[in-house]
Every structure is written in C-alpha cells, then in structure tokens.
Amino acid sequence: MKTNPDAIPEVKWRKSSYSGSDNAQCVEVADGDGSSVPVRDSKCSQGPILVFRALPWAAFVNGVKVGDFDG
C-alpha cells in the first residue's frame, strides 16, 4: 500500500548499515504497528511511503539475506 507521509505519525526511520554515507540506492524502514512495516526511499524522505504487511516483509528481508535475489 502506498501512502502519503503525512498519513503516518512521526516514527524513527532506520537504514541498513551497508548503505554507506551517500544514501545511494537505499531504503529506510520504521517500526510499524506490529502488522505492517513502513518503507521509504532514503533519498526522498518527504516522498511516498510504502506499507507492507509484516510477514511478507520479513520473508523478503530473509530472502535478501540468504541471496535469493542475487543475480
């Protein structure tokens, strides 16, 4: 689900320690309400926020960690 940043109360955003200091190609995530995970582009913090259900997001993150998406 895509939402406007104003629709989500102020949250603490975090990004991967692998992203480096230039913010290139990185997303930020925030703790949601337990059933959802807000995600945004680190280069456009005032842009749209994507909200994923927690379980599919966890499966995606695990897939990244184990290399499921490596070319």
Sequence and secondary structure as in RCSB ss.txt:
>XXXX:A:sequence
MKTNPDAIPEVKWRKSSYSGSDNAQCVEVADGDGSSVPVRDSKCSQGPILVFRALPWAAFVNGVKVGDFDG
>XXXX:A:secstr
 EE GGGS    EEE GGG SS TT EEEE  SSSEEEEEETT TTS EEEEEHHHHHHHHHHHHHTTT  
